[in-house]
Amino acid sequence: MSALPRCPQCNSEHTYEDGNLLVCPECAHEWTLEALSAPGADTAQPGIKDAVGNLLQDGDTVTVIKDLKVKGASSVVKVGTKVRNIRLVEGDHDIDCKIDGFGPMKLKSQFVKKS
């Protein structure tokens, strides 16, 4: 059995060849060996994505898609709350922001949608 490279997108070891393409059955990513070995090939991790798969960037405006309980507060952040000027950070809660009525807060990207 030949040693095929892992998927550059999800790091799966279950890749297979399809003609001149390599395919990952787990995330459906397709690539060529030439693309991996090309100078200047993008080897960075994929960016932070929202709940529907849109790529988020610093300064974006997002909308909360689920009522979120706030630890230490008696109220919740309601569905549809717009959060402006987000900042992306490392960690489990990957969005650093300020929500009107709550103040500074960290959110998970899986609970927001890019506006």
Buried (B, 14 or more C-beta within 10 A) or exposed (E): EEEBEEBBBEEBEEBEEEEEEBBBEEEEBBBEEEEEEEEEEEEEEEEBBBBEEBEBEEEBEBBBBEEBEEEEEEEBBEEEBEBEEBBBEEEEEBBBBEBEEBEEBEBBBEBBBBE
